[in-house]
Amino acid sequence: MKNEHLNGFLITQKATVVEAMQKIDLNAKGILFVVDEKEGLVGAITDGDIRRWLIKTGNLQEAVQKIMNKNPKAIYCKDQKSAKEFMEKYVITALPVVTADNHIADIIFKEEGVPAKANEPKLLHNVPVVIMAGGRGTRLYPFTKILPKPLIPIGDIPIMERIIDAFRKFGVREFYATVNYRKSMIKSYFSESAADYQLNYVEEDKPLGTAGSLRLMEETPKGPFIVTNCDILIHADYADIYRHHLETGNELTIVTALKNIVVPYGVIHSSGNGRINSMEEKPKLSYFVNTGMYILNGSLIQEIPEGAFFHMTDLADKLLQEGRSVGMYPISEESFLDMGEFEEMRRMEEKLNLKSE
């Protein structure tokens, strides 16, 4: 591995959690190795470590040395031939190769194409997924003057079909689509494609918001189910998201994504009497945003007003005001793709490597 490529997997122990998330996004391997000021290996940090830390504390500015694994597995250069057996023995997917003075000379990754836990498809086999497909998609006008938003193609496949395909990989076979605007076109498209899943339609006579239409479902899910907007793609382990919801005992879990915003000006920090304390050039602000994907207990449907316009955020506010359990499952910025605006559509195509399609 060339040095410039290797640097994409290394981070200093004083770097922040948000910096680690951004670097993991770029290397797309889910792991970084932590080095000290002498560039010696001192730890490892994975996207799972970061997620558990954020769920526990929400602190994006903590140094990675606080949450890293301080005893990472490594192999010496002279023993590199036994790397495969070493990785199988300790069930690891990334192994740093170190010199005698503990500097990382290379990183060996488990071969691509080996399914991790076979994606645990059975966990979601009986979990319904509801796709909110009834909106007009006004932000994508004039495209949506011709096509309903769920049928807008990303590459040569409509966004709604891409969402369904992503869930099918985790064993989901039961889908619901809440439809209103140009619903006949949506139903016609999916009726003509052979499928190994069931797609049911929940038809609105009037817009009911992202939660109101759930009251129209003929059969209320007995257990937790998934709701997603029809204009987003989430690159994450859906089985792990669902498992997290079950283990935490949340009534509602919101999938959140990191969002970094750079203020394009120098920011002034001041005190009384107009005295300037400090100046900060183009600071970066980091927040978690609502992606539009939710896991909720089936019993919550009865708490949605019947026939009223009601969003999922209204339901979350109601639960929070009553002191009930609403949690989040954080993902990185690059794991959240939103096609709600033209610029974001282009970003989604680039991320999915669809420019040549």
N, C-alpha and C positions, 0 to 999 in steps of 0.2 A: 504494500500500500504506500503510495507517495505521501510525502510529508504534508502537502496541502490537503489531501484527502483525510489523512490521519488527524489533522487538527480539527476536523469537523466532529470528531468524537471525544475531544478533550476539553475540559473546562477547569478553571481554577477553583479552589475551595472557597474563595471569597466572593465568587460570582453569586448572583441572586437566583432565586427560584424562577422568576420570570425570564431571566436570561437563559437558564437551562431549558425551559420550555421552548423558547425560540430556536435554540440550537438543535434540540431533538427534532423539532419540526423539519429543519433543513436536512438532517442526516437520514431521517425516515427509518431509523432502526430501533427507536424506542429506548436508547441507552446512551449515557455519557460516562467517561472515566475521568475521575477527579485527580488532578495533579497539584503538588505543592509548588512553592516558589523555585525549587530546584528541578521542577518538571518530573519529579518522582511520583509513581502511582500511590495514592493514598485512599482511594475510594471509588465507588461506582454509584450512579443514580439512574433510575429508570423512570419512564413515564408513569408507571404504577406507583412508585415511591412518591412522586410529585403529587399525583392525584390523591393519595391517602393523606398527605400533608395538608393539601388545600381543603379537603373535606373536613379535616380536623380543626384547622386554624384559619383558613382563608388568607394567610399571609404570603403575598407574592414577593416580598422584599427580603425574606430571610436568606442567609447565606447557605449554599448547598452543603457545606460541611456539617450543618446542623442535622440534615436529614439523610445524608449519604450512607451507604453501606460501607463501613470502615474496614471490612475484611473481604475485599473482592477476590474472586478466584483469578489466578494468573498462572502462566507457564513460562519457564525460561526458554530463551532462544535455542539452547542446546537440546531441549526436550520437545521441540516443536513437532516432531514426527508423531508423537503420541497425543496430539491435540484433540483428535476426533474421539478417542477413547476417554480422554479427560473430560470432554464436554458431555458425553453420554453418561459418565459416572456421576457428575454433579448436576445434570439436567440444566445446562446453561446454553444460551444461544449466541453469546458473544464472549470471546476469550482474548484478553490482552496478552501479547507476547512481550516479555520484559527482558532487558539486559541484566547483567550481573549487578549493576548499580541501580536497578529498579526503574529504568527509563522504558517507556513503551516504544517498542520497535515496530510492532505490527498489531493488528486486531484480526482474529479469525472469527467468521460468522458461520452459524449453522447453515447448511445448504438451503437455498431457496426452494420452495415447493413442498417442504415438509409441513403438513398441517399441524398447527399448534392445538393440541387437545381436540383435533378434528372440528374446530370451531364450536364444539359442544352444541350441535344443532338440536338435539332433543330437548334442551332446556326451553326453547321457544316454540316447540312443535304445536303446543295447544294454546299459544298466546295470540289473541287477535291484535291486529294493527289497524288503526283507523287513520285514513289519509284525508285531511281537510282539503277538498278539491272544489269547493263551491264558490270561491271568490272570483271577482272580475279581473284581478291582476292589472289594476289601473296603472301601476308603475311601469308596466311593460307595454303600454299603448305605443304604437298602433298594432303590435303583434297580436295583442289580445282582442283586437277588433275582428280578427279573422279566426283565431284559434283560442280555445279556453287555455288558461295558464297551465293546467296539468299536461297538455299535449304539446307545449312549446318544446322543440327538440334541443337537447344538449348533445352535440354531435349529430347522429342520425337516429337517436332514441329519445322519445319523450321523457321529460323529467319524472313523471309519475311512474313510468315503467322502470326507470333506473332505481327509484326508491323501492319499488316492489322487488326488483331483482336483488337489491342489497339485503333486504330482510329474508328473502328466500334462502340465501346462503347460510342463514342461522336457523333454518328449519321452519320458518313461519309459512303456514299454508292457508290461513284465514285472514282475508283483508276486507275492510269496509271503506268505501269512498263516500264522503258526504258531498253531494252535488247539487248545483243550482244553475249557474250561468253556463249556457251551451251544454247542458248535461247530455243531450242526445248524441253529440259528437263524441263525448268521452265514452259513453256506453257502446256506441257503434265501433269505436276503435278497439276496445278490449274484447268485444264479442267476436271479432274476426281473428284473434290471435289464439293459437293453441296454448293451453296453460295447465300446469300441474298444481294450481292453487285455486281457491274459491274467492271470487270478488263479488261482494254484496254492495248494493247501493242504498244509501240513506238520502232520500230526496227531500230537499227543502222547498217549500212554496214561497218562502221569503228568507232573506239573509238572517241567520240566527247567531252569527259569531262562531268562534273556534270551539266553543263548548256547548252552546245552545242546541246545536244539531245532534249532540249525543243523546238527548232525550227522545229522539225519533227512532233510535235503534230498537228493532223488534224484540231483541233478546239482550238483556243486560249481562255483560261478562261476569262470571262468578268470581274470578280472581283478578289480579292486576292485569292491565292491558296497556298498549302503547298508542299514543296519539302523535301524529306528526303533520306539520304543514306540508303542502304539496310542492313547495318551491325551494326545498333545502335538501342537501345530502350531508349526512354525518358519517365521517370515516372513524369508526370506533367499534369496539367489541360489544355488540348489542346484548349478547348473553351476559357479559359482565355488568352492563348497565342494569339489566333486569335483576340480576343476582344482588347487586348493591341495594336496589329498592326493597327487595325481600328482606335482606339482612338488617337494614336500618330500621325497618318498621315504619317507614314514611307512608303517609296516605297519598302524597303526591311528590314525585321527584321530577325536577326540571333539569334537562341537559343544558349545561351552560358552556360557553366557549370564551376563551381569553380574547380580549380585544385591546390592541395597543393603539393609542392615538398620540401623534406627535403634534405639539403646539408649534405652529410655524413661525413663532416670534420669540424674542428674548423675554422672559417673564421676570417681573420685578416683585420682590418680597419686601414689604415695608412694615413699619410700626407706626406709632402715633406721631403726630406733627409732620407727617410727610417724609419721615426719615427712612431712607432705603437701607435695609439690612443686608440684602444680597441680591445677586442677579443670576438667572439661570437661563442658558441659551437653549432654546428649542427642547424643553423637557418632554419626556415621554410619560403618558398616563396609561395605566393598565387597569382594566375592569373585566368583570365577567358579565357576559350578555346572555339573554334568553335566546336559545337557538330555534325554538318552536317545536321541540320534541319533548314529550312528557311520558312518564309512566304513572298511572293512577289506579287506585283501587276501584273495582267495579261498583262498590257501594256508593261512591261519590256521585254517580249519575243521578241518583234520587235527590241530590242537593242542588241540582241545576234547575233554575226556574223553567217551567214548562211554557213553550211558545214565546219566550223572551229572548232578546238579543243579549248574549252572555259569552264573554271571552274566557279562555283558560286562565288568563291573568286575573280576571274577576273571581274565578274559583280559588286561585291561590291566595288572593287578598282576603277572601272570606275565611279560609282556613287559618291564615296567619292571625287575623283579628280574634279568632276563637281559641288561639293558643295551640293549634293542632300541628302535626308534624309535616312540614314541607321541607324537602331537602334538595340538594343539587348534586349533579354528577359532572365534574369539570372535564373539558377536553381542550386541546390546544387550538390556537387560532387557525392553523392550516387544516385542522380536522373538520372545520365547519365551512361548508360551501353553500352560499345563498344566491339564488338566481333572481332575486326580486327586482334587480335593476340591471340595465344593460352592461355596465362595467363589471358587475359581479358575474353576469353570464359568461363574459369573456374569461374572467379569472377561473370560473368553474371548468370551462373547456380546456384551458391551459393545464389546470391541475390534473384533469383526467386524461391529458395527452390526446385530445381529440382534434387538434388543429388540422391533422391530415385526413380526417374522416370526411 
